[in-house]
Amino acid sequence: MSNLEQTLSIIKPDAVERNLTEEIKKIFNKNSLNIKDSKKLHVTKDEAAEFYRVHQSKPFYNDLCAYLSSGPIVVMILEGENAISTYRKLMGATDPKDAEENTIRKLYGLSIDKNSVHGSDSLENAKKEINFFFKN
């Protein structure tokens, strides 16, 4: 039984600034995550606030919004078998210090805030997040 899923990936401003987009895309390809769509854009603070609305009540919310809107990002739709859990494993822990070896955040993350990538955490959020950036 195939479990083909789609998930959203964001390469955050710190990684885009350091020209890591192609390196990160290679990791996706090596792990059978196909890039179905991709675009580079610069979100406004309002768009970032809307995107991260789920975290509104958390103390890091404003910093998160300021950071996501601080420079260009690359958003992608990744598709593959169990894409959500596969990508979450590849990303590693939110804090790069706690991330497992060879995960994207261990390799490239600078800090808990500048951790290079975002990925959807559930099928429901993947749908919402993909629609946020890739409205049909």
C-alpha positions as CSV (number, residue, x, y, z in Angstrom):
1,M,0.0,0.0,0.0
2,S,1.5,3.3,-1.1
3,N,1.5,6.3,1.2
4,L,2.3,9.1,-1.1
5,E,2.2,12.4,0.7
6,Q,3.0,16.0,0.1
7,T,4.6,18.4,2.6
8,L,5.8,21.9,2.6
9,S,9.5,22.8,3.0
10,I,10.8,26.3,3.6
11,I,14.5,27.0,3.3
12,K,14.7,29.9,5.7
13,P,16.6,33.2,5.2
14,D,19.8,32.1,7.0
15,A,20.2,29.2,4.6
16,V,19.2,31.1,1.5
17,E,21.7,33.8,2.4
18,R,24.5,31.2,2.8
19,N,23.6,29.7,-0.7
20,L,22.6,26.4,0.8
21,T,19.5,25.9,-1.3
22,E,21.1,23.4,-3.8
23,E,22.8,21.4,-1.0
24,I,19.5,21.1,0.8
25,K,17.7,20.1,-2.4
26,K,20.3,17.3,-3.0
27,I,19.4,15.9,0.5
28,F,15.7,15.7,-0.6
29,N,16.6,13.9,-3.8
30,K,18.9,11.4,-2.1
31,N,16.0,10.6,0.3
32,S,13.3,10.1,-2.4
33,L,11.6,13.4,-1.8
34,N,10.6,14.8,-5.1
35,I,10.3,18.6,-5.5
36,K,6.9,19.1,-7.2
37,D,7.0,22.9,-7.1
38,S,9.5,25.5,-5.9
39,K,9.7,29.3,-5.7
40,K,11.9,31.9,-4.1
41,L,10.1,34.8,-2.5
42,H,10.3,37.4,0.2
43,V,7.3,37.3,2.6
44,T,6.1,40.4,4.4
45,K,5.9,40.5,8.2
46,D,2.1,40.3,7.9
47,E,2.4,37.2,5.7
48,A,4.8,35.6,8.2
49,A,2.4,36.5,11.0
50,E,-0.5,34.8,9.1
51,F,1.7,31.7,8.3
52,Y,2.8,31.3,11.9
53,R,-0.6,32.2,13.4
54,V,-0.7,28.8,15.1
55,H,2.2,30.0,17.3
56,Q,0.6,33.4,18.2
57,S,0.4,32.8,21.9
58,K,4.1,31.6,22.2
59,P,6.8,34.0,23.4
60,F,8.9,33.5,20.3
61,Y,6.1,34.4,17.9
62,N,7.2,38.0,17.0
63,D,10.8,36.9,16.6
64,L,9.7,34.1,14.3
65,C,7.7,36.4,12.1
66,A,10.5,39.0,12.0
67,Y,13.0,36.3,11.1
68,L,10.9,34.7,8.3
69,S,10.4,38.1,6.7
70,S,14.0,39.2,7.1
71,G,15.1,37.9,3.7
72,P,14.3,35.7,0.7
73,I,13.0,32.1,1.4
74,V,12.6,29.1,-0.9
75,V,9.3,27.3,-0.5
76,M,8.8,23.9,-2.0
77,I,6.2,21.1,-2.2
78,L,7.9,17.8,-1.5
79,E,6.3,14.6,-2.5
80,G,7.2,11.0,-1.6
81,E,6.3,7.9,0.5
82,N,5.5,9.2,4.0
83,A,6.9,12.6,3.0
84,I,6.0,14.3,6.2
85,S,7.7,11.9,8.6
86,T,10.7,11.4,6.2
87,Y,11.2,15.2,5.9
88,R,10.8,15.7,9.7
89,K,13.5,13.1,10.3
90,L,15.8,14.7,7.7
91,M,15.3,18.2,9.3
92,G,16.4,17.1,12.8
93,A,15.5,18.7,16.1
94,T,14.5,22.3,16.2
95,D,17.6,23.2,18.1
96,P,20.6,22.3,15.9
97,K,22.6,21.4,19.1
98,D,20.1,18.6,19.8
99,A,19.8,17.4,16.2
100,E,21.1,14.0,15.1
101,E,24.2,13.9,12.9
102,N,23.7,14.5,9.2
103,T,20.3,16.1,9.6
104,I,19.8,19.4,7.8
105,R,19.7,21.4,11.0
106,K,22.8,19.7,12.4
107,L,24.7,20.4,9.2
108,Y,23.5,23.9,8.5
109,G,21.4,25.3,11.4
110,L,23.0,28.3,13.3
111,S,20.7,28.4,16.3
112,I,17.3,27.4,17.6
113,D,15.9,30.4,15.7
114,K,18.1,30.3,12.6
115,N,17.7,26.5,12.0
116,S,17.7,26.8,8.2
117,V,14.5,24.8,7.4
118,H,10.8,24.5,8.2
119,G,8.6,21.5,7.4
120,S,4.9,20.7,8.0
121,D,4.3,18.6,11.1
122,S,1.1,16.8,10.0
123,L,-1.0,16.0,6.9
124,E,-3.6,18.7,7.9
125,N,-0.9,21.4,8.4
126,A,0.9,20.3,5.2
127,K,-2.3,21.0,3.2
128,K,-2.8,24.4,4.9
129,E,0.8,25.4,4.5
130,I,1.0,24.3,0.8
131,N,-2.2,26.2,0.1
132,F,-0.7,29.3,1.8
133,F,2.2,29.5,-0.7
134,F,0.8,27.6,-3.7
135,K,-2.8,28.7,-4.0
136,N,-4.6,26.7,-6.7
